[in-house]
Each structure stands twice: as C-alpha cells, then as structure tokens.
Amino acid sequence: MELKREAIDAKCRGCTNTLNWNGFYYCKTYQHPEAMWTRLGGCPLRTHNKATKVEDGKVLNALKASKRRAQGRL
C-alpha cells in the first residue's frame, strides 16, 4: 500500500518538518498539509513561525476563582 502525499502549502515553506524529494517539498508528518491550515488555522507542528499567545495582563487568584465557581458566579 503506497501512501500518496501532496506537496506542501506555501505557508509551510521554511519549516524543518519538510522533505525535499525529486524537486518537490513534502511534509514529513502529514499527507495533506493544506488541510491542517484550513481546518485548524495552522499546523500544530510548525517550526518556522510560532503561534503567539495574547494575554490581557489580568491575574486571576486561584483560591478566589474556586470559591466563585463553587457559588456559581463564574
């Protein structure tokens, strides 16, 4: 049984998980790398650009949050 792989998407250029074979670049992990970008909004294994987390700077006290959750206010 032969696995058919699709060439990588333009968004995958520069990733270290790519493999050059016969002049085409393929993903080492996924057979259809474009599906990862369309369904998930990005490849979870990308190495060339990392997803950035946006934090609002608000600190939540864990003890107070658990009490609020127990009272049904959170």
N, C-alpha and C positions, 0 to 999 in steps of 0.2 A: 504494500500500500504506500503510495507516494503522496506526500503532503504538498499541496500547491500553496506557495507563498506569493503574496503580492508585493510589489516594490513599495518602498517606504513613501510616506506622505512628505510633502515639502516641509512640514512642521517638525519632522524627525531628523532633519539634516543637522549634523553636529553631535548627535547622541552617540555615546560609546557602546550602546547595545545594537549597533548596526553592523552588518556584514557585507563586504563587497564581493560579489560573485559574478563573474562574466560581465563586468562593467555595470551591473545594477546593484543597488543597495537594498538589503533586506533586513528586517528586524530579527534578532536572534530569539526573541521571546514569543511574539505574536504573529500569527499567519496573516491577519488583516489589520495592520497598524492603524489604518484610517478609521476603523470602527471604534478604536479606543478614544480617538479625538472627538468623534461625533457623539458617541453615547455618553462618555464620562467627562467630556470637556477638557480632556488632557490625558496623556499617558501616565499611569502611576509609576512607571519605571524610568521616566525621562531623566537624563543626566545633564543635558545641555542648558536647560532653564528650569529652575526650581519654582514651584508654586509659592507665593508669598502669603503669609497669614496676616490678616488685618486685625489688629487689636484696638479696641476703643479706649484702653487705658483704665477701665473700670475694674477695681479689685473687689472680689466677692469673698466675704468671710464665710468659710465652710460651715462653721457652727451655726451662724445666724441663718444661713440658707437651709440647713437641715431642719431647723425649728420652723421656719416659714413653710417649708414643704410639708411638714407634719400637720400644720394647721390648715393647709390647703390654700395658702396665699401666694404660692409661687408657681 
